[in-house]
Amino acid sequence: MSITPSFHEFFRYWLRLGFINFGGPAGQIAMMHKDLVAARGWVEERLFQRALGFCMLLPGPEAHQLAVYLGWRMHGYRGGAVAGLFFLLPSVLLMLFLSWLAAAHGSVPLVAGMFRGIAGAVVAIVAQALWRIAKKSLKHPVFYGFAAASFLMGYVLNLKFPGIVVAAGLMGLWLGTVRPELFCPGAVCEAEEEAPQRPAGSPWRHVGRVALVFAGLWLAVAMPVYLLSEPGSIVPKLLAFYSRASFVTFGGAYAVLSYVSDMALRLSWVTQDQLVLGLGLAETTPGPLIMVTQFVGFLTAWNHPGTLSPLLAGVLGGLVTTYGMFLPSFFLVFCGAPYIEALTANPRLRSALTGITAAVVGVILKLGVVFATAAFWPSGPAGGGGFDAFALTVALVSGLALWRFNTGVHILVLASAAAGAAWTFLG
């Protein structure tokens, strides 16, 4: 039996968590489990696991969505709003500062050296994330085929992420009907002991009410942005793009980053080096890993300020990016929260999402190849700039620290930045 905390105690917990939730999605989920299930008893183990399964089904950042759902479970909609906002607000402010530092002073040799060290560490971080996700997702040789096909479609054929997701979902749905044992633990499908109970009332009416509220919240920001921006301004484009991205990026933070990096490079908003740096900076800050999107939004607007100053354009670009990226997370959780047991028990939905999750492994592999190329060949393999042996060394040492000693990611990134600064200073 769980204990419902007072709202004051609940508020203080999420305020504190926003400043200390380092470690990316896995670390943040583990931290919430330790605090809310094991230490405080505010959430039952069974509920926590079902909520996590529900959030894994959704597009977008699963750790943030889990925080929103747990807040909703304890204190309704205001609880979900408090948990979700405080989970990310400290990182919003810190990432704005780091984005300005990179944009305004990234060419200073000492700062550039720090960022060079971070780039090497990021390659190892993505490689470890790929390994962990592959171990969890590729339970059968068939799903290795999903991953390989998605890598080829993205890297060789240069297909867009939403198309890969749709193809993987449809294939998973079809396989779920002809080979259902592939989607069951131990290849043995057991009947549900008890059919999940749906809450009273029409789910469509509930979703409609939530959709109206969130449409109003989005328009409250979108209308001033569109009406007050000059023709050709990048800020409305950022809001529209990231609002759409939230609904197609299944597979967690690295899937989000894969889609964003692909589109940002296609549109020449940022460079590969800047994307690598953004991920490294996001790893050093508390909050969701996909705060890297705020960094990308800031630099995009900084590089295309129009009649605004670069700093003002960057701040606006970063903030509308974050708003567009995270508002749908609240919307999706509040829509589905009363129905999580029925949703997570649906075999067709599970098979489609299993196919998508397997394909995401290939998408992340493509991301790793792109990042490694940017880190080890800063001017490109054919650019004449030469191979960066220092970045490779940092990547190898970082990989050893992650796999052998389980070093915290934020500590590793800070140490790599210090090594890069020292190498630049001594060289």
C-alpha positions as CSV (number, residue, x, y, z in Angstrom):
1,M,0.0,0.0,0.0
2,S,1.5,3.3,-1.1
3,I,1.7,6.4,1.1
4,T,0.3,9.7,-0.4
5,P,2.6,12.6,0.6
6,S,1.4,16.0,1.5
7,F,1.6,18.4,-1.4
8,H,4.2,20.5,0.4
9,E,6.5,17.5,0.9
10,F,5.7,16.4,-2.7
11,F,6.6,19.8,-4.0
12,R,9.9,19.9,-2.2
13,Y,11.0,16.5,-3.5
14,W,10.5,17.4,-7.2
15,L,12.2,20.8,-6.7
16,R,15.2,19.1,-5.2
17,L,15.3,16.4,-7.9
18,G,15.5,18.9,-10.7
19,F,18.9,20.0,-9.5
20,I,20.4,16.5,-8.9
21,N,18.9,14.2,-11.6
22,F,22.1,13.5,-13.5
23,G,22.8,10.3,-15.4
24,G,20.5,10.4,-18.4
25,P,17.2,8.4,-18.7
26,A,18.5,5.2,-17.0
27,G,20.0,7.1,-14.1
28,Q,16.9,9.3,-13.6
29,I,14.5,6.3,-13.7
30,A,16.7,4.5,-11.2
31,M,16.8,7.5,-8.9
32,M,13.0,7.9,-8.9
33,H,12.6,4.2,-8.2
34,K,15.0,4.4,-5.3
35,D,13.4,7.5,-3.8
36,L,9.7,7.0,-4.5
37,V,9.4,3.2,-4.3
38,A,12.1,1.9,-2.0
39,A,12.8,4.9,0.4
40,R,9.5,6.7,0.7
41,G,6.9,4.2,-0.3
42,W,4.9,6.8,-2.2
43,V,4.6,4.5,-5.2
44,E,4.0,0.7,-5.4
45,E,6.5,-1.4,-7.3
46,R,3.9,-2.8,-9.6
47,L,2.5,0.6,-10.4
48,F,6.0,2.0,-11.1
49,Q,6.8,-0.8,-13.5
50,R,3.5,-0.4,-15.4
51,A,4.0,3.3,-15.5
52,L,7.5,2.8,-16.9
53,G,6.1,0.4,-19.5
54,F,3.5,3.0,-20.5
55,C,6.0,5.8,-20.9
56,M,8.2,3.5,-23.0
57,L,5.3,3.2,-25.4
58,L,5.1,7.0,-25.9
59,P,7.2,9.1,-28.2
60,G,9.5,11.5,-26.5
61,P,11.6,11.5,-23.3
62,E,10.6,8.5,-21.2
63,A,12.1,9.6,-17.9
64,H,10.4,13.0,-18.0
65,Q,7.1,11.4,-18.9
66,L,7.5,9.0,-16.0
67,A,7.9,11.9,-13.7
68,V,4.8,13.6,-15.0
69,Y,2.8,10.4,-14.6
70,L,4.0,9.7,-11.1
71,G,3.2,13.3,-10.1
72,W,-0.3,12.8,-11.6
73,R,-0.8,9.6,-9.7
74,M,0.0,11.2,-6.4
75,H,-1.6,14.7,-6.8
76,G,-3.6,14.8,-10.0
77,Y,-3.0,17.2,-12.8
78,R,-1.3,19.8,-10.6
79,G,1.0,17.1,-9.3
80,G,1.9,16.1,-12.9
81,A,2.6,19.7,-13.8
82,V,4.8,20.3,-10.8
83,A,6.8,17.0,-11.3
84,G,7.3,17.6,-15.0
85,L,8.2,21.3,-14.7
86,F,10.7,20.9,-11.9
87,F,12.2,17.9,-13.5
88,L,13.5,20.1,-16.3
89,L,13.5,23.8,-15.3
90,P,17.0,23.9,-13.7
91,S,18.5,22.3,-16.9
92,V,16.7,24.9,-19.1
93,L,18.5,27.8,-17.3
94,L,21.9,26.0,-17.2
95,M,21.7,24.9,-20.9
96,L,20.9,28.5,-22.0
97,F,24.2,29.6,-20.3
98,L,26.2,26.8,-21.8
99,S,24.7,27.4,-25.3
100,W,25.7,31.1,-25.0
101,L,29.2,30.0,-24.0
102,A,29.6,27.7,-27.0
103,A,28.2,30.3,-29.4
104,A,30.0,33.3,-28.2
105,H,33.3,31.9,-27.0
106,G,33.6,28.5,-28.6
107,S,36.5,29.7,-30.8
108,V,38.6,30.7,-27.9
109,P,41.5,28.1,-27.9
110,L,41.0,26.9,-24.3
111,V,37.3,26.6,-24.6
112,A,37.7,24.9,-28.0
113,G,40.1,22.4,-26.3
114,M,37.5,21.6,-23.7
115,F,34.8,21.0,-26.4
116,R,37.3,18.8,-28.3
117,G,37.7,16.6,-25.2
118,I,33.9,16.4,-24.7
119,A,33.5,15.3,-28.4
120,G,35.7,12.2,-27.7
121,A,33.8,11.3,-24.6
122,V,30.5,11.6,-26.4
123,V,31.5,8.8,-28.9
124,A,32.0,6.4,-25.9
125,I,28.7,7.5,-24.3
126,V,26.7,6.9,-27.4
127,A,28.5,3.5,-27.9
128,Q,27.5,2.4,-24.3
129,A,23.9,3.6,-24.8
130,L,23.8,1.6,-28.1
131,W,25.0,-1.5,-26.3
132,R,22.5,-1.2,-23.5
133,I,19.6,-0.6,-25.7
134,A,20.6,-3.4,-28.1
135,K,20.8,-5.9,-25.2
136,K,17.4,-4.9,-24.0
137,S,15.7,-4.7,-27.4
138,L,17.2,-7.4,-29.6
139,K,15.9,-10.5,-28.0
140,H,15.6,-12.5,-31.2
141,P,17.6,-12.7,-34.5
142,V,14.6,-11.2,-36.3
143,F,15.1,-8.0,-34.4
144,Y,18.7,-7.7,-35.4
145,G,17.3,-7.6,-38.9
146,F,15.1,-4.7,-37.9
147,A,18.1,-2.8,-36.6
148,A,20.3,-3.6,-39.6
149,A,17.5,-2.5,-42.0
150,S,16.9,0.8,-40.2
151,F,20.6,1.6,-40.2
152,L,20.8,1.0,-43.9
153,M,17.7,3.0,-44.6
154,G,19.0,5.9,-42.6
155,Y,22.7,5.9,-43.3
156,V,22.9,4.5,-46.9
157,L,19.5,5.4,-48.3
158,N,19.2,8.6,-46.3
159,L,15.6,8.1,-45.5
160,K,13.9,10.2,-42.8
161,F,13.3,9.0,-39.3
162,P,9.4,9.0,-39.4
163,G,9.4,6.8,-42.4
164,I,11.7,4.3,-40.7
165,V,9.4,4.3,-37.6
166,V,6.3,3.7,-39.6
167,A,7.9,0.8,-41.6
168,A,9.2,-0.8,-38.4
169,G,5.8,-0.4,-36.6
170,L,3.9,-2.0,-39.5
171,M,6.3,-4.9,-39.8
172,G,6.1,-5.5,-36.0
173,L,2.4,-5.4,-36.2
174,W,2.4,-8.0,-39.0
175,L,4.9,-10.2,-37.2
176,G,2.8,-10.0,-34.0
177,T,-0.1,-11.7,-35.9
178,V,2.0,-14.5,-37.6
179,R,4.7,-15.1,-35.0
180,P,3.3,-13.9,-31.6
181,E,5.8,-16.0,-29.7
182,L,8.6,-13.6,-30.8
183,F,7.1,-10.9,-28.6
184,C,6.6,-13.0,-25.4
185,P,9.2,-13.5,-22.6
186,G,11.0,-16.8,-23.2
187,A,9.0,-17.3,-26.4
188,V,6.1,-18.5,-24.3
189,C,2.9,-16.4,-24.5
190,E,0.8,-16.7,-21.3
191,A,-2.8,-15.5,-21.0
192,E,-3.5,-12.5,-18.9
193,E,-4.6,-13.5,-15.4
194,E,-7.1,-10.7,-15.2
195,A,-8.3,-8.3,-17.9
196,P,-7.4,-4.8,-17.0
197,Q,-10.2,-2.6,-15.9
198,R,-11.0,0.6,-17.8
199,P,-12.1,3.7,-15.9
200,A,-15.7,4.8,-16.3
201,G,-16.5,7.3,-19.1
202,S,-15.6,7.7,-22.7
203,P,-11.8,7.7,-23.3
204,W,-12.4,9.9,-26.4
205,R,-14.2,12.5,-24.4
206,H,-11.3,12.5,-21.9
207,V,-8.7,12.8,-24.7
208,G,-10.7,15.6,-26.4
209,R,-10.9,17.7,-23.2
210,V,-7.1,17.3,-22.6
211,A,-6.4,18.1,-26.3
212,L,-8.5,21.3,-26.1
213,V,-6.5,22.5,-23.0
214,F,-3.2,21.8,-24.6
215,A,-4.1,23.3,-27.9
216,G,-4.9,26.5,-26.0
217,L,-1.5,26.3,-24.2
218,W,0.3,25.8,-27.5
219,L,-1.5,28.6,-29.2
220,A,-0.8,31.0,-26.2
221,V,2.8,30.8,-27.2
222,A,2.5,30.1,-31.0
223,M,0.3,33.1,-31.8
224,P,2.7,35.8,-30.4
225,V,5.6,34.0,-32.0
226,Y,4.0,33.9,-35.4
227,L,2.4,37.3,-35.2
228,L,5.4,39.2,-33.9
229,S,8.1,37.5,-35.9
230,E,9.4,39.1,-39.0
231,P,8.9,37.3,-42.4
232,G,11.5,34.5,-42.8
233,S,12.3,34.4,-39.0
234,I,13.7,31.1,-37.8
235,V,11.9,31.1,-34.5
236,P,8.4,30.1,-35.7
237,K,10.1,27.3,-37.8
238,L,11.8,26.0,-34.6
239,L,8.5,25.9,-32.7
240,A,6.7,24.1,-35.5
241,F,9.5,21.6,-36.1
242,Y,10.0,20.6,-32.5
243,S,6.3,20.4,-31.8
244,R,6.0,17.9,-34.6
245,A,9.1,16.0,-33.6
246,S,7.6,15.2,-30.2
247,F,5.0,13.0,-31.8
248,V,7.2,10.8,-34.0
249,T,10.4,10.2,-31.9
250,F,9.7,6.8,-30.4
251,G,12.5,5.0,-28.6
252,G,13.6,7.5,-26.0
253,A,16.2,10.3,-25.8
254,Y,18.7,9.0,-28.3
255,A,15.9,8.4,-30.9
256,V,14.9,12.0,-30.4
257,L,18.5,13.1,-30.9
258,S,18.8,11.0,-34.0
259,Y,15.8,12.6,-35.6
260,V,16.8,16.1,-34.6
261,S,20.4,15.7,-35.8
262,D,19.3,14.3,-39.1
263,M,16.9,17.2,-39.8
264,A,19.2,19.9,-38.4
265,L,22.0,18.7,-40.7
266,R,19.7,18.5,-43.7
267,L,18.5,22.1,-43.2
268,S,22.1,23.3,-42.4
269,W,21.0,24.7,-39.0
270,V,24.0,23.4,-37.2
271,T,27.2,21.4,-37.9
272,Q,28.0,17.8,-36.8
273,D,30.6,19.2,-34.4
274,Q,28.0,21.4,-32.7
275,L,25.6,18.4,-32.4
276,V,28.4,16.3,-30.7
277,L,29.1,19.2,-28.4
278,G,25.4,19.7,-27.5
279,L,25.1,16.0,-26.4
280,G,28.2,16.3,-24.3
281,L,26.9,19.5,-22.6
282,A,23.5,17.8,-22.0
283,E,25.3,14.9,-20.3
284,T,26.9,17.3,-17.8
285,T,23.7,19.0,-16.7
286,P,20.8,17.6,-14.7
287,G,17.5,17.1,-16.4
288,P,16.4,15.2,-19.5
289,L,19.1,14.2,-22.0
290,I,17.1,15.7,-24.9
291,M,17.8,19.2,-23.5
292,V,20.4,18.9,-26.3
293,T,17.5,20.1,-28.5
294,Q,17.5,23.4,-26.7
295,F,21.2,23.8,-27.5
296,V,20.4,23.1,-31.1
297,G,17.6,25.5,-31.1
298,F,19.7,28.2,-29.5
299,L,22.6,27.8,-32.0
300,T,20.2,27.7,-34.9
301,A,18.6,31.0,-34.0
302,W,22.0,32.5,-33.1
303,N,23.3,31.6,-36.5
304,H,20.1,33.0,-38.2
305,P,19.1,36.0,-36.0
306,G,17.4,38.1,-38.7
307,T,16.9,41.6,-37.3
308,L,17.4,40.5,-33.7
309,S,20.6,40.4,-31.8
310,P,22.2,36.9,-31.9
311,L,21.8,36.6,-28.1
312,L,18.1,37.5,-28.1
313,A,17.4,35.3,-31.1
314,G,19.3,32.4,-29.4
315,V,17.4,32.7,-26.2
316,L,14.1,32.8,-28.0
317,G,15.1,29.9,-30.2
318,G,16.2,27.8,-27.3
319,L,13.0,28.5,-25.2
320,V,10.5,27.8,-28.0
321,T,12.4,24.6,-28.9
322,T,12.0,23.4,-25.3
323,Y,8.4,24.4,-25.2
324,G,7.6,22.6,-28.4
325,M,9.6,19.5,-27.4
326,F,8.2,19.1,-23.9
327,L,4.6,20.3,-24.0
328,P,3.5,17.2,-25.9
329,S,5.0,15.0,-23.2
330,F,2.6,16.4,-20.7
331,F,-0.3,16.1,-23.2
332,L,0.4,12.4,-24.0
333,V,0.8,11.4,-20.4
334,F,-2.4,13.2,-19.3
335,C,-4.3,11.6,-22.2
336,G,-3.2,8.1,-21.4
337,A,-2.7,8.2,-17.6
338,P,-6.2,6.7,-16.7
339,Y,-5.8,3.9,-19.2
340,I,-2.2,2.7,-18.7
341,E,-3.1,-0.9,-17.7
342,A,-5.3,-1.5,-20.8
343,L,-2.7,0.1,-23.1
344,T,0.3,-1.8,-21.8
345,A,-1.6,-5.1,-22.0
346,N,-2.6,-4.6,-25.7
347,P,-0.6,-7.3,-27.6
348,R,-0.9,-5.5,-31.0
349,L,0.4,-2.3,-29.6
350,R,3.2,-4.2,-27.8
351,S,4.3,-5.9,-31.1
352,A,4.3,-2.7,-33.1
353,L,6.3,-0.9,-30.4
354,T,8.7,-3.8,-30.1
355,G,9.4,-3.5,-33.8
356,I,10.0,0.3,-33.5
357,T,12.3,-0.2,-30.5
358,A,14.4,-2.7,-32.5
359,A,14.6,-0.3,-35.4
360,V,15.7,2.5,-33.0
361,V,18.9,0.5,-32.4
362,G,19.9,1.0,-36.0
363,V,19.0,4.7,-35.8
364,I,21.3,5.1,-32.8
365,L,24.0,3.2,-34.6
366,K,23.8,5.8,-37.4
367,L,24.0,8.6,-34.9
368,G,27.1,7.0,-33.4
369,V,28.8,6.7,-36.8
370,V,28.0,10.4,-37.6
371,F,29.3,11.5,-34.2
372,A,32.5,9.4,-34.4
373,T,33.2,10.9,-37.9
374,A,32.7,14.4,-36.6
375,A,35.0,13.8,-33.6
376,F,37.8,11.9,-35.2
377,W,37.8,13.7,-38.6
378,P,36.9,17.3,-37.7
379,S,37.2,18.3,-41.4
380,G,35.6,15.1,-42.7
381,P,37.4,11.9,-43.8
382,A,38.1,13.6,-47.2
383,G,38.5,17.1,-45.9
384,G,42.3,17.1,-45.6
385,G,42.3,18.0,-41.9
386,G,43.7,14.8,-40.7
387,F,42.8,12.2,-38.1
388,D,42.4,13.5,-34.5
389,A,44.3,11.0,-32.4
390,F,43.6,12.9,-29.2
391,A,39.9,12.6,-29.6
392,L,40.3,8.9,-30.3
393,T,42.4,8.5,-27.1
394,V,39.7,10.3,-25.1
395,A,37.0,8.1,-26.5
396,L,39.0,4.9,-25.7
397,V,39.8,6.0,-22.1
398,S,36.2,7.1,-21.7
399,G,34.9,3.8,-22.9
400,L,37.1,2.0,-20.4
401,A,35.9,4.2,-17.6
402,L,32.3,3.6,-18.5
403,W,32.4,-0.2,-19.0
404,R,35.1,-1.2,-16.5
405,F,34.6,1.3,-13.7
406,N,31.0,2.5,-14.2
407,T,32.0,6.1,-14.0
408,G,29.2,8.7,-13.8
409,V,28.6,10.3,-17.2
410,H,28.6,13.8,-16.0
411,I,31.9,13.3,-14.1
412,L,33.4,11.7,-17.3
413,V,32.4,14.6,-19.5
414,L,33.8,17.1,-17.1
415,A,37.1,15.2,-16.8
416,S,37.3,15.0,-20.6
417,A,36.7,18.7,-20.9
418,A,39.6,19.3,-18.4
419,A,41.8,16.9,-20.4
420,G,41.0,18.8,-23.6
421,A,41.8,22.2,-22.0
422,A,45.1,20.9,-20.6
423,W,46.1,19.4,-23.9
424,T,45.4,22.7,-25.7
425,F,47.3,24.6,-23.0
426,L,50.4,22.3,-23.0
427,G,50.4,22.0,-26.8
